[in-house]
Amino acid sequence: MTEQQEASEDAVMTRIGQAVILLHAGDREEARNRLGDIWSELGEEGDSLHRCTLAHYMADAQDDPADELAWDLRALSAAEAPGDGPPVPRGFYPSLHLSLADDYAQLRRPEAARVHLSRARAAAAALADDGYGNGVRAAIARLERRLAAGPEAGPPPFPEQSP
């Protein structure tokens, strides 16, 4: 890979990161707009890691749970797609499946939620014993308790995903 290509790819992740900062600051609309622009530029043939990362965050920027599900499904599809770029790290999969489980729970589809929660739990072995890994494992446990308690119980596992 040439230096120019590497710099260009770093620029994509930087732009995604900038949109995520807006999202976490509460400017969901501007985050959606910026992520949408990047998605259009990447296209269906864009780097799998970029598409996965972008779609995962785009899901968090949605107001409608069905739209969130659609973007989380795109993130998982991008992660599983073979590509020329670097593979999506195995440590992404627990979060991808956890997000899908939460989406299905919000949409009152507990069986589908449990399937992805089980996949998130199985994939959690790839997580490091650090803040990120511990946070994802804790979110898995919270969603497990919420599903066990029924559809009326508690908030989603990631508060920043709530509108």
mmCIF file of the C-alpha atoms, coordinates in Angstrom:
data_MODEL
# 
_entry.id   MODEL 
# 
loop_
_atom_site.group_PDB 
_atom_site.id 
_atom_site.type_symbol 
_atom_site.label_atom_id 
_atom_site.label_alt_id 
_atom_site.label_comp_id 
_atom_site.label_asym_id 
_atom_site.label_entity_id 
_atom_site.label_seq_id 
_atom_site.pdbx_PDB_ins_code 
_atom_site.Cartn_x 
_atom_site.Cartn_y 
_atom_site.Cartn_z 
_atom_site.occupancy 
_atom_site.B_iso_or_equiv 
_atom_site.pdbx_formal_charge 
_atom_site.auth_seq_id 
_atom_site.auth_comp_id 
_atom_site.auth_asym_id 
_atom_site.auth_atom_id 
_atom_site.pdbx_PDB_model_num 
ATOM 1   C CA . MET A 1 1   ? 0.000   0.000   0.000  1.00 0.00 ? 1   MET A CA 1 
ATOM 2   C CA . THR A 1 2   ? 1.358   3.440   -0.848 1.00 0.00 ? 2   THR A CA 1 
ATOM 3   C CA . GLU A 1 3   ? 1.755   6.258   1.676  1.00 0.00 ? 3   GLU A CA 1 
ATOM 4   C CA . GLN A 1 4   ? -0.962  8.229   -0.098 1.00 0.00 ? 4   GLN A CA 1 
ATOM 5   C CA . GLN A 1 5   ? -3.435  5.322   0.199  1.00 0.00 ? 5   GLN A CA 1 
ATOM 6   C CA . GLU A 1 6   ? -2.610  4.850   3.894  1.00 0.00 ? 6   GLU A CA 1 
ATOM 7   C CA . ALA A 1 7   ? -3.094  8.565   4.582  1.00 0.00 ? 7   ALA A CA 1 
ATOM 8   C CA . SER A 1 8   ? -6.392  8.488   2.695  1.00 0.00 ? 8   SER A CA 1 
ATOM 9   C CA . GLU A 1 9   ? -7.645  5.529   4.749  1.00 0.00 ? 9   GLU A CA 1 
ATOM 10  C CA . ASP A 1 10  ? -6.566  7.228   7.980  1.00 0.00 ? 10  ASP A CA 1 
ATOM 11  C CA . ALA A 1 11  ? -8.541  10.255  6.845  1.00 0.00 ? 11  ALA A CA 1 
ATOM 12  C CA . VAL A 1 12  ? -11.698 8.135   6.508  1.00 0.00 ? 12  VAL A CA 1 
ATOM 13  C CA . MET A 1 13  ? -11.384 6.857   10.084 1.00 0.00 ? 13  MET A CA 1 
ATOM 14  C CA . THR A 1 14  ? -10.644 10.385  11.282 1.00 0.00 ? 14  THR A CA 1 
ATOM 15  C CA . ARG A 1 15  ? -13.802 11.668  9.612  1.00 0.00 ? 15  ARG A CA 1 
ATOM 16  C CA . ILE A 1 16  ? -15.834 8.815   11.113 1.00 0.00 ? 16  ILE A CA 1 
ATOM 17  C CA . GLY A 1 17  ? -14.349 9.675   14.510 1.00 0.00 ? 17  GLY A CA 1 
ATOM 18  C CA . GLN A 1 18  ? -15.279 13.333  14.107 1.00 0.00 ? 18  GLN A CA 1 
ATOM 19  C CA . ALA A 1 19  ? -18.878 12.384  13.340 1.00 0.00 ? 19  ALA A CA 1 
ATOM 20  C CA . VAL A 1 20  ? -18.922 10.085  16.373 1.00 0.00 ? 20  VAL A CA 1 
ATOM 21  C CA . ILE A 1 21  ? -17.778 12.973  18.571 1.00 0.00 ? 21  ILE A CA 1 
ATOM 22  C CA . LEU A 1 22  ? -20.780 14.937  17.316 1.00 0.00 ? 22  LEU A CA 1 
ATOM 23  C CA . LEU A 1 23  ? -23.028 11.953  18.020 1.00 0.00 ? 23  LEU A CA 1 
ATOM 24  C CA . HIS A 1 24  ? -21.767 11.600  21.579 1.00 0.00 ? 24  HIS A CA 1 
ATOM 25  C CA . ALA A 1 25  ? -22.149 15.348  22.077 1.00 0.00 ? 25  ALA A CA 1 
ATOM 26  C CA . GLY A 1 26  ? -25.836 15.004  21.189 1.00 0.00 ? 26  GLY A CA 1 
ATOM 27  C CA . ASP A 1 27  ? -25.862 16.347  17.615 1.00 0.00 ? 27  ASP A CA 1 
ATOM 28  C CA . ARG A 1 28  ? -27.430 13.238  16.105 1.00 0.00 ? 28  ARG A CA 1 
ATOM 29  C CA . GLU A 1 29  ? -28.640 14.962  12.946 1.00 0.00 ? 29  GLU A CA 1 
ATOM 30  C CA . GLU A 1 30  ? -25.242 16.389  11.997 1.00 0.00 ? 30  GLU A CA 1 
ATOM 31  C CA . ALA A 1 31  ? -23.579 13.070  12.859 1.00 0.00 ? 31  ALA A CA 1 
ATOM 32  C CA . ARG A 1 32  ? -26.075 11.259  10.593 1.00 0.00 ? 32  ARG A CA 1 
ATOM 33  C CA . ASN A 1 33  ? -25.417 13.743  7.801  1.00 0.00 ? 33  ASN A CA 1 
ATOM 34  C CA . ARG A 1 34  ? -21.653 13.380  8.008  1.00 0.00 ? 34  ARG A CA 1 
ATOM 35  C CA . LEU A 1 35  ? -21.750 9.601   8.314  1.00 0.00 ? 35  LEU A CA 1 
ATOM 36  C CA . GLY A 1 36  ? -24.180 9.460   5.397  1.00 0.00 ? 36  GLY A CA 1 
ATOM 37  C CA . ASP A 1 37  ? -21.796 11.500  3.256  1.00 0.00 ? 37  ASP A CA 1 
ATOM 38  C CA . ILE A 1 38  ? -18.913 9.187   4.089  1.00 0.00 ? 38  ILE A CA 1 
ATOM 39  C CA . TRP A 1 39  ? -21.101 6.123   3.404  1.00 0.00 ? 39  TRP A CA 1 
ATOM 40  C CA . SER A 1 40  ? -21.939 7.523   -0.037 1.00 0.00 ? 40  SER A CA 1 
ATOM 41  C CA . GLU A 1 41  ? -18.264 8.055   -0.762 1.00 0.00 ? 41  GLU A CA 1 
ATOM 42  C CA . LEU A 1 42  ? -17.278 4.548   0.367  1.00 0.00 ? 42  LEU A CA 1 
ATOM 43  C CA . GLY A 1 43  ? -19.959 2.768   -1.630 1.00 0.00 ? 43  GLY A CA 1 
ATOM 44  C CA . GLU A 1 44  ? -20.721 -0.919  -1.422 1.00 0.00 ? 44  GLU A CA 1 
ATOM 45  C CA . GLU A 1 45  ? -17.183 -1.816  -2.477 1.00 0.00 ? 45  GLU A CA 1 
ATOM 46  C CA . GLY A 1 46  ? -15.464 0.305   0.173  1.00 0.00 ? 46  GLY A CA 1 
ATOM 47  C CA . ASP A 1 47  ? -13.110 -1.105  2.764  1.00 0.00 ? 47  ASP A CA 1 
ATOM 48  C CA . SER A 1 48  ? -14.935 -3.577  5.044  1.00 0.00 ? 48  SER A CA 1 
ATOM 49  C CA . LEU A 1 49  ? -13.479 -2.124  8.226  1.00 0.00 ? 49  LEU A CA 1 
ATOM 50  C CA . HIS A 1 50  ? -14.559 1.391   7.249  1.00 0.00 ? 50  HIS A CA 1 
ATOM 51  C CA . ARG A 1 51  ? -18.057 0.274   6.239  1.00 0.00 ? 51  ARG A CA 1 
ATOM 52  C CA . CYS A 1 52  ? -18.456 -1.813  9.397  1.00 0.00 ? 52  CYS A CA 1 
ATOM 53  C CA . THR A 1 53  ? -17.296 0.981   11.696 1.00 0.00 ? 53  THR A CA 1 
ATOM 54  C CA . LEU A 1 54  ? -19.378 3.612   9.940  1.00 0.00 ? 54  LEU A CA 1 
ATOM 55  C CA . ALA A 1 55  ? -22.561 1.522   9.850  1.00 0.00 ? 55  ALA A CA 1 
ATOM 56  C CA . HIS A 1 56  ? -22.149 0.564   13.517 1.00 0.00 ? 56  HIS A CA 1 
ATOM 57  C CA . TYR A 1 57  ? -22.048 4.242   14.506 1.00 0.00 ? 57  TYR A CA 1 
ATOM 58  C CA . MET A 1 58  ? -24.705 5.236   11.985 1.00 0.00 ? 58  MET A CA 1 
ATOM 59  C CA . ALA A 1 59  ? -27.027 2.806   13.768 1.00 0.00 ? 59  ALA A CA 1 
ATOM 60  C CA . ASP A 1 60  ? -26.433 4.682   17.016 1.00 0.00 ? 60  ASP A CA 1 
ATOM 61  C CA . ALA A 1 61  ? -27.435 7.932   15.286 1.00 0.00 ? 61  ALA A CA 1 
ATOM 62  C CA . GLN A 1 62  ? -30.883 6.664   14.264 1.00 0.00 ? 62  GLN A CA 1 
ATOM 63  C CA . ASP A 1 63  ? -34.112 7.740   15.944 1.00 0.00 ? 63  ASP A CA 1 
ATOM 64  C CA . ASP A 1 64  ? -36.199 4.791   14.729 1.00 0.00 ? 64  ASP A CA 1 
ATOM 65  C CA . PRO A 1 65  ? -35.343 1.305   16.080 1.00 0.00 ? 65  PRO A CA 1 
ATOM 66  C CA . ALA A 1 66  ? -36.066 -0.271  12.672 1.00 0.00 ? 66  ALA A CA 1 
ATOM 67  C CA . ASP A 1 67  ? -33.546 2.083   11.032 1.00 0.00 ? 67  ASP A CA 1 
ATOM 68  C CA . GLU A 1 68  ? -31.064 1.287   13.777 1.00 0.00 ? 68  GLU A CA 1 
ATOM 69  C CA . LEU A 1 69  ? -31.521 -2.431  13.068 1.00 0.00 ? 69  LEU A CA 1 
ATOM 70  C CA . ALA A 1 70  ? -30.972 -1.887  9.335  1.00 0.00 ? 70  ALA A CA 1 
ATOM 71  C CA . TRP A 1 71  ? -27.672 -0.097  9.970  1.00 0.00 ? 71  TRP A CA 1 
ATOM 72  C CA . ASP A 1 72  ? -26.510 -2.688  12.507 1.00 0.00 ? 72  ASP A CA 1 
ATOM 73  C CA . LEU A 1 73  ? -27.250 -5.416  9.957  1.00 0.00 ? 73  LEU A CA 1 
ATOM 74  C CA . ARG A 1 74  ? -25.144 -3.482  7.417  1.00 0.00 ? 74  ARG A CA 1 
ATOM 75  C CA . ALA A 1 75  ? -22.325 -3.306  9.974  1.00 0.00 ? 75  ALA A CA 1 
ATOM 76  C CA . LEU A 1 76  ? -22.378 -7.069  10.504 1.00 0.00 ? 76  LEU A CA 1 
ATOM 77  C CA . SER A 1 77  ? -22.568 -7.712  6.741  1.00 0.00 ? 77  SER A CA 1 
ATOM 78  C CA . ALA A 1 78  ? -19.571 -5.446  6.175  1.00 0.00 ? 78  ALA A CA 1 
ATOM 79  C CA . ALA A 1 79  ? -17.642 -7.219  8.939  1.00 0.00 ? 79  ALA A CA 1 
ATOM 80  C CA . GLU A 1 80  ? -18.314 -10.614 7.362  1.00 0.00 ? 80  GLU A CA 1 
ATOM 81  C CA . ALA A 1 81  ? -17.592 -9.508  3.789  1.00 0.00 ? 81  ALA A CA 1 
ATOM 82  C CA . PRO A 1 82  ? -14.267 -10.534 2.302  1.00 0.00 ? 82  PRO A CA 1 
ATOM 83  C CA . GLY A 1 83  ? -12.267 -7.580  1.144  1.00 0.00 ? 83  GLY A CA 1 
ATOM 84  C CA . ASP A 1 84  ? -8.892  -6.272  0.102  1.00 0.00 ? 84  ASP A CA 1 
ATOM 85  C CA . GLY A 1 85  ? -8.428  -4.146  3.227  1.00 0.00 ? 85  GLY A CA 1 
ATOM 86  C CA . PRO A 1 86  ? -7.657  -5.258  6.740  1.00 0.00 ? 86  PRO A CA 1 
ATOM 87  C CA . PRO A 1 87  ? -10.135 -7.720  8.239  1.00 0.00 ? 87  PRO A CA 1 
ATOM 88  C CA . VAL A 1 88  ? -12.529 -6.508  10.884 1.00 0.00 ? 88  VAL A CA 1 
ATOM 89  C CA . PRO A 1 89  ? -10.986 -7.405  14.256 1.00 0.00 ? 89  PRO A CA 1 
ATOM 90  C CA . ARG A 1 90  ? -12.630 -10.294 16.111 1.00 0.00 ? 90  ARG A CA 1 
ATOM 91  C CA . GLY A 1 91  ? -13.082 -7.964  19.069 1.00 0.00 ? 91  GLY A CA 1 
ATOM 92  C CA . PHE A 1 92  ? -15.728 -6.034  17.093 1.00 0.00 ? 92  PHE A CA 1 
ATOM 93  C CA . TYR A 1 93  ? -18.113 -8.993  16.867 1.00 0.00 ? 93  TYR A CA 1 
ATOM 94  C CA . PRO A 1 94  ? -19.371 -8.993  20.467 1.00 0.00 ? 94  PRO A CA 1 
ATOM 95  C CA . SER A 1 95  ? -20.450 -5.370  20.128 1.00 0.00 ? 95  SER A CA 1 
ATOM 96  C CA . LEU A 1 96  ? -21.979 -5.944  16.694 1.00 0.00 ? 96  LEU A CA 1 
ATOM 97  C CA . HIS A 1 97  ? -24.098 -8.833  17.975 1.00 0.00 ? 97  HIS A CA 1 
ATOM 98  C CA . LEU A 1 98  ? -24.936 -6.985  21.187 1.00 0.00 ? 98  LEU A CA 1 
ATOM 99  C CA . SER A 1 99  ? -26.232 -4.045  19.169 1.00 0.00 ? 99  SER A CA 1 
ATOM 100 C CA . LEU A 1 100 ? -28.361 -6.362  17.053 1.00 0.00 ? 100 LEU A CA 1 
ATOM 101 C CA . ALA A 1 101 ? -29.697 -8.075  20.182 1.00 0.00 ? 101 ALA A CA 1 
ATOM 102 C CA . ASP A 1 102 ? -30.657 -4.687  21.622 1.00 0.00 ? 102 ASP A CA 1 
ATOM 103 C CA . ASP A 1 103 ? -32.292 -3.640  18.345 1.00 0.00 ? 103 ASP A CA 1 
ATOM 104 C CA . TYR A 1 104 ? -34.415 -6.777  18.293 1.00 0.00 ? 104 TYR A CA 1 
ATOM 105 C CA . ALA A 1 105 ? -35.316 -6.312  21.963 1.00 0.00 ? 105 ALA A CA 1 
ATOM 106 C CA . GLN A 1 106 ? -36.473 -2.748  21.249 1.00 0.00 ? 106 GLN A CA 1 
ATOM 107 C CA . LEU A 1 107 ? -38.552 -4.063  18.364 1.00 0.00 ? 107 LEU A CA 1 
ATOM 108 C CA . ARG A 1 108 ? -40.173 -6.636  20.691 1.00 0.00 ? 108 ARG A CA 1 
ATOM 109 C CA . ARG A 1 109 ? -38.531 -9.592  18.937 1.00 0.00 ? 109 ARG A CA 1 
ATOM 110 C CA . PRO A 1 110 ? -37.096 -11.401 21.983 1.00 0.00 ? 110 PRO A CA 1 
ATOM 111 C CA . GLU A 1 111 ? -36.173 -14.642 20.188 1.00 0.00 ? 111 GLU A CA 1 
ATOM 112 C CA . ALA A 1 112 ? -34.047 -12.821 17.625 1.00 0.00 ? 112 ALA A CA 1 
ATOM 113 C CA . ALA A 1 113 ? -32.580 -10.754 20.462 1.00 0.00 ? 113 ALA A CA 1 
ATOM 114 C CA . ARG A 1 114 ? -31.598 -13.915 22.335 1.00 0.00 ? 114 ARG A CA 1 
ATOM 115 C CA . VAL A 1 115 ? -29.933 -15.391 19.223 1.00 0.00 ? 115 VAL A CA 1 
ATOM 116 C CA . HIS A 1 116 ? -27.670 -12.349 18.830 1.00 0.00 ? 116 HIS A CA 1 
ATOM 117 C CA . LEU A 1 117 ? -27.108 -12.082 22.563 1.00 0.00 ? 117 LEU A CA 1 
ATOM 118 C CA . SER A 1 118 ? -25.869 -15.675 22.521 1.00 0.00 ? 118 SER A CA 1 
ATOM 119 C CA . ARG A 1 119 ? -23.553 -14.822 19.626 1.00 0.00 ? 119 ARG A CA 1 
ATOM 120 C CA . ALA A 1 120 ? -22.304 -11.740 21.491 1.00 0.00 ? 120 ALA A CA 1 
ATOM 121 C CA . ARG A 1 121 ? -21.588 -13.863 24.571 1.00 0.00 ? 121 ARG A CA 1 
ATOM 122 C CA . ALA A 1 122 ? -19.716 -16.468 22.484 1.00 0.00 ? 122 ALA A CA 1 
ATOM 123 C CA . ALA A 1 123 ? -17.699 -13.806 20.652 1.00 0.00 ? 123 ALA A CA 1 
ATOM 124 C CA . ALA A 1 124 ? -16.796 -12.078 23.933 1.00 0.00 ? 124 ALA A CA 1 
ATOM 125 C CA . ALA A 1 125 ? -13.900 -14.517 24.334 1.00 0.00 ? 125 ALA A CA 1 
ATOM 126 C CA . ALA A 1 126 ? -12.058 -12.348 21.788 1.00 0.00 ? 126 ALA A CA 1 
ATOM 127 C CA . LEU A 1 127 ? -12.279 -9.289  24.047 1.00 0.00 ? 127 LEU A CA 1 
ATOM 128 C CA . ALA A 1 128 ? -9.304  -8.110  26.033 1.00 0.00 ? 128 ALA A CA 1 
ATOM 129 C CA . ASP A 1 129 ? -9.489  -7.659  29.781 1.00 0.00 ? 129 ASP A CA 1 
ATOM 130 C CA . ASP A 1 130 ? -9.598  -3.877  29.510 1.00 0.00 ? 130 ASP A CA 1 
ATOM 131 C CA . GLY A 1 131 ? -12.114 -1.052  29.767 1.00 0.00 ? 131 GLY A CA 1 
ATOM 132 C CA . TYR A 1 132 ? -13.681 -1.743  26.378 1.00 0.00 ? 132 TYR A CA 1 
ATOM 133 C CA . GLY A 1 133 ? -13.894 -5.503  26.883 1.00 0.00 ? 133 GLY A CA 1 
ATOM 134 C CA . ASN A 1 134 ? -15.238 -5.174  30.397 1.00 0.00 ? 134 ASN A CA 1 
ATOM 135 C CA . GLY A 1 135 ? -17.795 -2.608  29.225 1.00 0.00 ? 135 GLY A CA 1 
ATOM 136 C CA . VAL A 1 136 ? -19.066 -4.860  26.445 1.00 0.00 ? 136 VAL A CA 1 
ATOM 137 C CA . ARG A 1 137 ? -19.249 -7.860  28.783 1.00 0.00 ? 137 ARG A CA 1 
ATOM 138 C CA . ALA A 1 138 ? -21.180 -5.753  31.328 1.00 0.00 ? 138 ALA A CA 1 
ATOM 139 C CA . ALA A 1 139 ? -23.581 -4.584  28.610 1.00 0.00 ? 139 ALA A CA 1 
ATOM 140 C CA . ILE A 1 140 ? -24.159 -8.198  27.557 1.00 0.00 ? 140 ILE A CA 1 
ATOM 141 C CA . ALA A 1 141 ? -25.001 -9.090  31.157 1.00 0.00 ? 141 ALA A CA 1 
ATOM 142 C CA . ARG A 1 142 ? -27.373 -6.097  31.464 1.00 0.00 ? 142 ARG A CA 1 
ATOM 143 C CA . LEU A 1 143 ? -29.223 -7.059  28.298 1.00 0.00 ? 143 LEU A CA 1 
ATOM 144 C CA . GLU A 1 144 ? -29.431 -10.677 29.453 1.00 0.00 ? 144 GLU A CA 1 
ATOM 145 C CA . ARG A 1 145 ? -31.089 -9.498  32.688 1.00 0.00 ? 145 ARG A CA 1 
ATOM 146 C CA . ARG A 1 146 ? -33.400 -7.168  30.781 1.00 0.00 ? 146 ARG A CA 1 
ATOM 147 C CA . LEU A 1 147 ? -34.539 -9.936  28.434 1.00 0.00 ? 147 LEU A CA 1 
ATOM 148 C CA . ALA A 1 148 ? -35.033 -12.313 31.353 1.00 0.00 ? 148 ALA A CA 1 
ATOM 149 C CA . ALA A 1 149 ? -37.190 -9.697  33.108 1.00 0.00 ? 149 ALA A CA 1 
ATOM 150 C CA . GLY A 1 150 ? -39.438 -9.219  30.070 1.00 0.00 ? 150 GLY A CA 1 
ATOM 151 C CA . PRO A 1 151 ? -40.092 -6.468  27.524 1.00 0.00 ? 151 PRO A CA 1 
ATOM 152 C CA . GLU A 1 152 ? -40.995 -3.789  30.074 1.00 0.00 ? 152 GLU A CA 1 
ATOM 153 C CA . ALA A 1 153 ? -37.660 -3.897  31.898 1.00 0.00 ? 153 ALA A CA 1 
ATOM 154 C CA . GLY A 1 154 ? -34.928 -1.312  31.916 1.00 0.00 ? 154 GLY A CA 1 
ATOM 155 C CA . PRO A 1 155 ? -32.985 0.879   29.500 1.00 0.00 ? 155 PRO A CA 1 
ATOM 156 C CA . PRO A 1 156 ? -30.921 -0.316  26.532 1.00 0.00 ? 156 PRO A CA 1 
ATOM 157 C CA . PRO A 1 157 ? -27.358 -1.499  27.299 1.00 0.00 ? 157 PRO A CA 1 
ATOM 158 C CA . PHE A 1 158 ? -25.715 1.640   25.875 1.00 0.00 ? 158 PHE A CA 1 
ATOM 159 C CA . PRO A 1 159 ? -27.389 4.837   27.155 1.00 0.00 ? 159 PRO A CA 1 
ATOM 160 C CA . GLU A 1 160 ? -25.845 6.922   24.369 1.00 0.00 ? 160 GLU A CA 1 
ATOM 161 C CA . GLN A 1 161 ? -27.858 4.866   21.847 1.00 0.00 ? 161 GLN A CA 1 
ATOM 162 C CA . SER A 1 162 ? -31.160 6.096   23.233 1.00 0.00 ? 162 SER A CA 1 
ATOM 163 C CA . PRO A 1 163 ? -32.798 9.062   21.475 1.00 0.00 ? 163 PRO A CA 1 
# 
